[in-house]
Amino acid sequence: MAFYLPGKVPSYLIRLSHNYATDSRNAQLKAVLDSARVFVAEGVDYDNYNGGMDGHGVILFLPLEILGPISPQDQKRLIDKLSSDL
């Protein structure tokens, strides 16, 4: 099955980065997105409810200079924010 959404994820992340640039509270999220390498795993989950939905995994690989200073609690907060915004 061909998925169309996963191919659009990198452009969505660029758009989010531009949106985060306008708000200083999101500077850390912008730094994460600007330095991340992205991998999208297609069709990693399937929900048979209401006709079915496929879920995809988005994995961000970050350099140690960006990831190192982020505490585990802040990582969870950033992940939740990115997930909801994406």
N, C-alpha and C positions, 0 to 999 in steps of 0.2 A: 504494500500500500504506500502511495506517495503522500508525504506530509508537506504542507506548505509553510506552516508556522515556524518550524525550527530554522528554516533558511532565513527568516526575517529577524531572528533574535539578535544577531550582531548589530543590525541597524536600529533596533529598539533600544539596545544598550547605549549606543551612541546618542540617541535622542534623550535618554534618561540623563546621561552625563551632561548634556547641554542644559537640561532643566535644572540639574543640581547646581550648575555654575551660577545660577541666579539667586541662590539662597546660601548664605554662609554657614548655616547649620548643617548643610549637606556636603561640606568640603571634603570630609573623609570618604563619603560615598563616591564623589567625583574622582578622587585620587584612586580609589579601588577600580572603578570602571576604566579610567584612562590607562591604567597599567596592566589590566587583566588580559590574559589570553583565554579565549572562550572555547568550550567544547559543548556541543549539544548532543545528547543521547536521545534519539528518536524512539517514541513508542515504548517507554520503560514501564508504563502503567496503563491499565485499561479499566474503566468503570462502565459496567453494563447498564447503569441506571439511565432511564429516559433516552433510549436509543444508542447509548454508548458514547464514551469520550476517551480519547487517548491522552495520556500524560507524557510529558517530555522532561528530561533532566538537563538543567543548565549548570555547568561546572565552570567556575572561574579559577584560573591558576594565577596566583599573585607572586611577585618577587618578595623575597624575605624583607626587603627594606620597607615595603608597604604593610605586609601582614604582621611582621614582628611586633610593632608598637601597639597593635590592636589587642586588647584584652579579650579573653574568651566570652565574657559577658557582652562586650561591645560587638564581637563577631556575630553573636546570636541576634542582637538588635539590628545590625546591618543586613544580615541575611533576611530577616523578616521584612525589613523595609524594601529591600530589592525585590523580594518575591512578590510582595503586594503591589509594588509599582510596575513590575513587569507584567 
